[in-house]
Amino acid sequence: MNEHYIQEIINEWNPIEIEPLVDDEYSFEIEEINNFISQQKKELTITSLRDKINEVFIKEFERFFTKNDESLDIAKKIMKKLSDL
């Protein structure tokens, strides 16, 4: 999947509420998520993607990010974009 689509979705979400947000602010996290998607291929599920999103953001921003329902919505948006490509 093109990282550009993931970047659009993650930046719109802006889970750490960084202002002003630079386009590549979450580039490391986006790369991690993209790699996970590529590795999972046909086994990718919304819940596994949600769990990976939570894992990546907790690892990088543990003091500023907690698991929440928004990551499930983000996983759904990414999965929808995957199916549209």
N, C-alpha and C positions, 0 to 999 in steps of 0.2 A: 504494500500500500504506500502511496505517496505520503511522505511525512508532512507535506503541505496541508493535507486535509486534517490530519491529527492536530497540527499546529493551530489551524483555524478554530477547531473545536475547543482545545485546551485554553487557548488565549481568550476566547469568548467567555469561558468558564472562569478563568483567572482565580484558581482556588486559594491562592495566598493573598489575593487582593492587592497586588503590586500596582502602584500608581506613581508615575506613569508607566505603563507596560510597554516594554521594548519587544519587538516582534520575536526575537530569539531568546526571550527571558527563560522559557522552559525547554530549551533545545535539548538538554541532556535527558530530561524526563520524557520528552517526545521520542527521542531516539530509543530509549529503553522500551517504551510502549510499542513502537514500531517493530523493534526486534522481536519482542514477545509475539506479536501478531504474525510475523513471518515464520517464527518457529512453530507456532501452533497449527497453522494452516487450517485443515478441515476440523480439527478438534477444538477450535476456538469457540467459546461460549460467552454469553454476556456476563455470567457470574465470574468466570475465570479472568475475563478482561477487567471487570470491576475490581477484583482482588489484586490484580497486577497494578492497576492505577493507584489503588490505596497503598500498596507496598512501596511503589516508587516515590510517591509524594511523602509518605511517612518517613522513609529513609532519608530523603533530602531535606525535608522541612518539618522534622518531628515536633519542634516547638510551636509551629504555626499551622499545622494541618492535622486534623483528626478525621477518622473514617466517618462518612456520612452518606445519606441517600443520594446526594448529588453525583457521586462517582458512578452509581448505577445508571443514572440518566446520561452521563457522559459516555459510558460504555455502550449504551443503546444507540446514541447518536453516531458513534464510531462504527458500530456494527451496521447501522443503516447505510452509512456512507460506503462501507465495504460492499454491501449488496447492490448499491447503485452503480458501482464502477464496472 
